[in-house]
Amino acid sequence: MDIRLVAEGPWRFRIGQTGAMRVPGVVLAPRELLPDEPGDQALQQVANVATLRGIVRASYAMPDIHWGYGFPIGGVAATDVAHGGVISPGGVGFDISCGVRLLTAHVDRTALLPKLPALMDRLDGLIPRGLGRGGLWHLTGRAQLDEILRGGARYAVEQGHGVPRDLERCEDGGAVGDADVTRVGERALERGAGQVGSLGSANHFLEIQAVDVVYDETCAWAFGLRPGLVCVMIHCGSRGLGHQICSDHVRAMDTVMRRYGIDVPDPQLACAPVDSPEGRAYLGAMAAAANYARANRQLLADAARSVFLEATGEGLDLLYDVSHNLAKLERHSADGTARPLLCVHRKGATRALSPGHPDLPDALRPFGQPVFVPGTMGTASYVMTGSTGNRAFDSCCHGAGRVWSRHRAHREMSARQLRRELVDAGVAVRPASWRSVTEEAPEAYKDVDAVVRASEHNDLGRLVARLVPLGVLKG
């Protein structure tokens, strides 16, 4: 497919409709943030997604766009359920409901710094991370795993891992309601049984941060943020369970596409109508994985709370928890007065509800939904909030976005060099392995400052605060 990229001003590009594309592609990024790694197919993936049956408005790419499986990471697409719209596991990704939660501490940076080494050492010994590895929650058996898949963070809190207020500050109240455990395969259940309460590997982390800059004082105050305040950011997902669910349902959809008369330009875009047995099966399994991910982050947050209480005598309050790998059934205006039911795929993209949205908790509703944009080890992260006028189905970026492949990062960066950089930046890092963590070096990612600027210019969200790292726990 021929990619025709046309600038629509300094902050966005359009991919014109060609071939089987049903809608244009819209890349919400300036030229310097476009993928330029040799062989990167992310822009081609934007065009491929535009061919999906039932897609409406456009195939969107966030400013942190990079090459993914089927969809680009940073890809957003909505399909009209009533008009044969499809759901594609590639539009969610392998780490279903991977997301970020941010907790605020009752302590300032200055007071914490003398205690930081001991706090990091305690977290280092407590939090399971890396490939495989165990979890904090030792389940009593399959029945308890089923409860987690149905109840998510709600079940975790019921079992004493958190407080009721946590659920008010969690997307979907801590659990997706339409989880169907019967649609989760045996191998997925086996992989998930021992990993509840674990970070995993790659770009997942638990990071101690401090508020460096406040851009919107009113919103920051409502979010509980002020300059110098210490925060804890947790980034992880559904571990091996979600990965297996994605693999299983890609295979299932690949076998039935011809029956539904569906043709896709890339087999990684295997899909089925949302309102089909296969589509409903994936929705049920995906929801179960989402609940697993929420429970996972809840366990990690509860462990961080106990360590903070032990080290500082102070607790942690959950600001918000939101996923960035999920498909949701939502009602949006489709360029007219009607509000059809749409299946909104967000892969490496965060839901960003606007101020006044009824799905937000009362305390946050006037200000919009918190959006968290992690940087990389040694660089800043950002808190944003949903804005009005968001054409990308209330979606925002989810991070800095890779510019180097993991192989290139290993070639370009040594563990010794990375360690020196982080020490010079004043960041205490506790990795599971220094060799594996080199692939997450700051140089391997886009400039997160540029990513959030592009997001604000494209009305994806508004800046609230900038956070800087103090200590990082990596898988």
N, C-alpha and C positions, 0 to 999 in steps of 0.2 A: 504494500500500500504506500502510495506516495504521500509523504508528510509535507504539507504546505503550512509553514509557520508564519503568521502575520502578526506584527506588533500592533497592539491596540492601546498604545501609550507606553510609558516607561515601566509600568508595573505588571503588565499582563500580555499574553499572547493567545492567539486563536489558531486552532488547527482546522482548516476548512474541510467541509464534507467532501469526501471522495469515496469511490467504490461503494462498499456496503455500509458506510457510516450513516446512521439514522439521525444523528445530531452532531453539532460541531464539538471539538475539544476546546477546553478553556484552561490555559495554564496560568495560574495566578501567581506569577513570579517574574521578577525583572531578569534581564538577559544574564546577569552574573550568577544567578541561582539556577539556571537551566542545566540539566545533566550534560556533562562534557567528558566523562570518562570514556575512553575508547571502547566501542562495542556496547555501550549502555543503550538499552532499548526502551527506556521509560516513556519517551514521547510516542513511540510506536504503540506502546501499551495503552496510552491515553486514547489513541485513535481506534485501537482494537475494541476497547470497552464501549466506544460509541456505536458499535454494531449490534449490541445486545438487544434482544427483542424487548419492546416495551419501554426502552429508556426514554426519559423526558428531559427537556431543557438542554443539557450538555453533559459531556464527560469531563469532570473537573479534576484538576491537579493542584494540590496545595503547594506553597512555596518550598517545602522540604521534599519535593518529589524526587524519588530515585527508583531504580529498577527493582521490581518485585516478582512474585509468582502470579501470573495472569494479569491482575491489576498492578499498576505501579504502586509503590508505597507512597502514600499521600494522595491516593485516588478516591474520588467520591462519585457515585452514580446512583440515580434513583430510577426505578422501573414502576410502571403503572400496573398494579395487581389485576385490576378489572379488565385490562386489555392485553392479557397474556404476558405481562412482565415477568422476568425471570429472576431467580436468585442464584448467585454463583459463589461457591466457597472461596474461590480465588479473590473475590471482592471483600473478603473478611481476613483471610490469611490463616496461617497455621497456628499462630498463638492467639486463639480466639479470646476476645475480651482482654487482651493485654491493655494495661492502662496505668494511670498514675493517681496516687493519692497524696495529698499534702496535709501534714499535721503541723500545728503551731505549738511551740513550747512556751512555758511560762518563765523563760530565762532569756537574758540578752547575751549577745556574742561575747562581750567583755568578760562577763561572769563565767561563761562556759569554757573559754579557751584553756584555762589551767586544768580543767577536768577532761578536756577532749581526748588526750591519749588514752586514759583509762577507760573512757566511755567507748572509744573505737575498739579497744582490745576486748572489751566485754561483748560487744556486738559481733566482733570477728569470731569469737569462740562459740557464740550462740546461734547465729543465723546460718542455716544450711544453704549452700549455693554451689554452682558449677553444674556440669553435665551429670544427669542422674541424681545422685545424692539423695538423702532422706528429707523428711519434713518435720516441722515442729509438732504437728498433730499426729499422734500415733492412734490411728482409727481402731475401733473395736471389731470392725468387720465390714462386709459389703453393705449391710443395712445402713450403717452410719455414712458410708460414702454416698449412698443414694440420698440420704437426708441432705448432705452438702450440695449435691447436684440439683436438688429441688429448692433448697432454702438459702443457699449462698451465705452472704454475710449475716443474714437474719438468723440462720441456724447457728452460726459461730457465736453470735452475741448471746443467743439463748443458752448456749453451753458455757457461758462465762468468759468468752474471749472478746471483751469489749463492753461498751455501754450503749443503752438505747439511743442516745443522741447520735452515735455513729451512723445509724441507719437513716436518720433525717438528712445527713450530709453525703449520702451515697446514691449514685445514679440508680433509678428504679427502686429506691428504698432498700437497696442491698441485695435484691434478688429479682430475676426475670421470671414472670409468672407462668410462662407457657413452656417450661422445661419438660422434656419427655425422656426419662431415663431409659425407656425401652428402645430408643433410637441410638443409644450409645453402645458401641460394640465392645465385646469382651476384652480385646486387646487394649482399647482405650481405658477401660476400667482398671485393668492391671497396671497400666503405666501411671495412672493417677493416684492409685491407692496409697502410695508412700511418699507423696510429694506435696501434701497440703501444708503450707507454711514454709515455702522455700523460694529463693530468688531465681534460680536457674542460672543461665550463662549469658554470653554475648553482651548486649547493651543493657541488661537488667541491673538494677542497683538499688541500694538504700543509701541516701545521701543526707548528711547533716549540712544545713545551709543557714545563711543569715540574710535578712532583708537588707539590700544595699541601697536601693533607690525606690521611692514611691512616686508614681506618675499621677495617680488619681487618689487623692487623699480620702475623699468621701467613700469611694468603693473599697479602698484598702482598709479603712476603719471598719466597714461592715464585714469584711472578710477576716478581721482580726489581725491585720498586718500593720507593722510600724517599723521604721528604720531601726536596724540593729537586732530585731527579734530573731530568735533561732527557730528554724523549721526543720522538718524531716520529710523528705520526698521519697516515695517508694514506687518503683517502676517494675512491674512483672505481670505475668498472665496466667494461662491455664496449663502451662508446662506440657508434659508428654501427652496428657489426656486430650488437650485441644489439638495438638499436632496430629494425633491419630484420628480424631473425628474428622478433621479436614481431609486427610488422605482417604479415609473410608468413603466419604460422601462425594469427593471428586470422582472416584472410581464408579460409584453408583450412578452419578449423573452422566458420566461419559457413556455408559451403556444404554441410556434411554433417550439421548438427545435426538437421534434419528427418528424415533417413534413420535416425537413432538414436532418434527420438521424443523429442528434448530440446527443451524450451521454457524460455527464460530471460527475466526481466523487463527486461533491459538488453542490447542487442546487444554491448556491451563485455565481457560475460561469455561470449562465444562459447567453446565447450568441446567436448570429445569424451571418450568413455570412455578411461581411462588405458590399458586393454588393447585398444586398437583401432589400426588402421594410422595414423590421424591422431594419436592420443595418443602412440604410440611415436615417430612422426616428430618431434613437438615435443620430447619428452624427449631425443632424440638431438641435436637442434639446440640446445636449451637447454643441455645439458651442454657442447657445443662452445663456446658463448658464455661459459659459466662458466669454462672453461679459459682462454679469451682474457682474461677479467677477472683471473684469478689471475696470468697472465703479465704483464699490464699493471702490476699493483701490484708484482710482483717487480722489474720493470725500474725503476720509480720508486724503490723502496726501495734498489736497488743504486746508483742515481745519488745518492740522499741519503747513502748510506754514503761514497761517494767524496768528496763535498763536506765531510762532517763530518771525515773523515780529513785532508783538506787543510787545513781551517780550525782544527781542534782537536788533531789528532794522535791522536784516539780514534775508535773504530768504533761501530757500532750493532748490537744484537742484536734479532732478531724475537721479540716476546712471543707474538703470535698474529695470524692473519688469518682473518676470518670474513665470510661474505656475509650480506646482509639482503634480497635479492631472488632467491628461488629456490624451486623445488618439489622435494621429495625423497621417495623411497620409504623409509618407516621403519615400524618395528613399535612400536605403542603399545597399551596396554590401552584398549579402547573401552568403558569403564564396566562391565567384567566381567573374567572370568579370561582370556579369549582375548586374543591379541596379533595382530590381523589386520594385513596389509600395508596401510598407508595412504599416500596421496599428500598430503603436508603442504605446503600453499602458505604461504609466508611472504613477504609483500610489505611492505617497510618494517618488517620484524621480524627479529630476530636469533635464530638457533638458540642455545639456552642449556642445554647438557647438564649434568646434575646431577653432584655428586661421585660418583666410582666408575664412571662410564659407560665401557664398554670402548672406545669410539671416541676417547677422549682420550689424548694422549701420556702416558707413564708419569709424567713429572715434574709434570703438571697434574692427573692423575686424582683424587688425594685432595681436591682443592680445587674441582673443577668447571671448566667451560669459561669462559675469559675472554669478557666481553661489553663492547663499546665503545659508548658513548653520546656522540657528538659534540654539543657545544653549537653556538654560532654565533661569528662573529668578535667577540672581546671578552668572551665569556662562557665559563664552565667547561665541560669535558667530564668524563666519568666512566668509570671502569673498574668493572664489576660482575662477578659470576660466577654460574654456574648454581646453582639451589637445588632442594632436594627439594620435592615437593608442587606442582609447576608443572602446572596443569590445561590450560594452553594449548599442549599438545604440545611442551613444552620450548622455549618461545619467549619473547622479551623485546623491549623497545622498541629502537629503532635510532637515536634522535636526539631533538631538541627538538620537531620537528613544526611545520609552518607554521600561522600564524593569519592572515596577510595573503596575498592573492594577489600575484603578481609585479607586476601592473599597479598595485595599491594601494601596494606598496612604492616603486615609482618615483614615485608621486604624493606620498607622505608624506615621503620621505627624499631629500635632495639629496646629491650626492657630497661637497660641501664639508662639510656637517653630519656625514656619516658619517666622513669623514677626521678631523675634529676630535674626535669621540667616541673613535675608536680611538687617536689620539695621546694623548688624556687618560688612556686606560686603559693606556697603555704597551705597545701591541701594534704591532709593525712589520708593515705589510701591503704586499704586492707583488701588485696585481691585474693581470690582463690588460687590464682597462678599468674605470675608476672608475664609469662610467655603468652598466655591467652588474652590478657588484658591489653596487650599492645595493639590488637586489632580495634580497640576502642579509643585509641589516642585522639586527642582533639584535632590533629591535622587530618584525620580521616573523615571529618564532618564539615558541613557547610558552616558558615558564620551565623550563629544563632541570632545575633543582633540584627543581621540583614533579613533573616527569615521572619522575625516578628514585625519588623518594619513593613515588609511586603504584606504581611497578613493584615496589618492595620490599614494600609493604603487600599487594600482590596475589600475593606469592610467585613473581614472575617471575624474580627474581634478588636477589643480596645485594650491597651496596655494598662496594667494596674501596678505591678511592682517587678523589680529585678532582684534575683536572689544569687548569692555567690556561694561556692562550695567551701566548706571547712573540712569535711571528712567524707570519704566515699568507700562504701563496701561493695565490691564487685564480684560477680560470678566468674 
